[in-house]
């Protein structure tokens, strides 16, 4: 049914086109001839030359703009490359602990001035293989075994409590008896530390060190001048909170340059049990000893005060432990503890962990977001 209709439409359209062509053919021929005459009159050789010349000029203009854009892009790329090549400087300290220069960071060419850069100690992993591999059967190719040499492990120096000077540095272990542990100032340090949450549960009344209560903290670093050659060489003790450090960084050095917070992160931990404690410093500090303290007034109207560090500017390394040792629940004697262990050994594991720094950090951050100049209420 569809094919007859299609053939009918083709025939009717052909007849219609034939009628239109026969009716308007003279007019179409006349219009074509007029168009040819007009084009031959207007678009002469000179006119076409002008048209082609204008087109070439327009192309040249666009090419000039494109070249300028490419040159600008190349300049931006060169600037980015120059920024990447800018050296990253780190403070370097001499054997006396004074800042002597700013040197390139690891991975860049080191200066040859003989400056010793103190870095944090790392404990290397043991070798993956110490014996050659055994060849399989003769039909299979013999694999080549590779032995990875193990770098030397960091050796911890063992020291007595009498050698404690408030500046623990390097991998060091201190052994303290129970009387030395409860002596006021036993854990006083000059480093500014941040308390960390305990990684395990335990009890300060445990009979063994393995099941004792562990307390952790890490170094907050120091504040130094951002200038590479500062004549003062200050090493300022930072605040114990990030909010306080943010306020301190708004001040400037005596030379007029901005202060820079050099992070450290060396961990100091202590495990306390019934017989005493074992205190461990886990690495080398990346900065020298503090030389000054920066006191910021709470009212915001008094001028900040930069004072030299004295022997009294120390604090407890583990405030949570000190609160437990000096709480109203006094330490029990050995007989009472032994009785408790026999009655209910699980009671030694029921001590509540000291609140970690996350709660305080979050509260301080909210306060800092609401009012950056607000004071935490800490004594300056």
BELNOR-V507380 format. One record per helix or strand. SS is the DSSP state (h for helix, s for strand). FROM is the first residue (numbers start at 0). LEN is the number of residues. If there is no record, write none. Layout:
ss = [SS | SS]
from = [FROM | FROM]
len = [LEN | LEN]
//
This chain:
ss = [h | h | s | s | s | h | s | h | s | s | s | s | s | s | h | s | s | s | s | s | s | s | h | h | h | h]
from = [1 | 44 | 88 | 98 | 156 | 160 | 171 | 177 | 187 | 192 | 202 | 211 | 221 | 235 | 241 | 251 | 257 | 266 | 275 | 291 | 304 | 314 | 318 | 333 | 344 | 356]
len = [41 | 41 | 5 | 6 | 4 | 3 | 6 | 4 | 2 | 4 | 1 | 8 | 4 | 2 | 7 | 1 | 5 | 7 | 6 | 4 | 4 | 2 | 7 | 10 | 5 | 14]
//
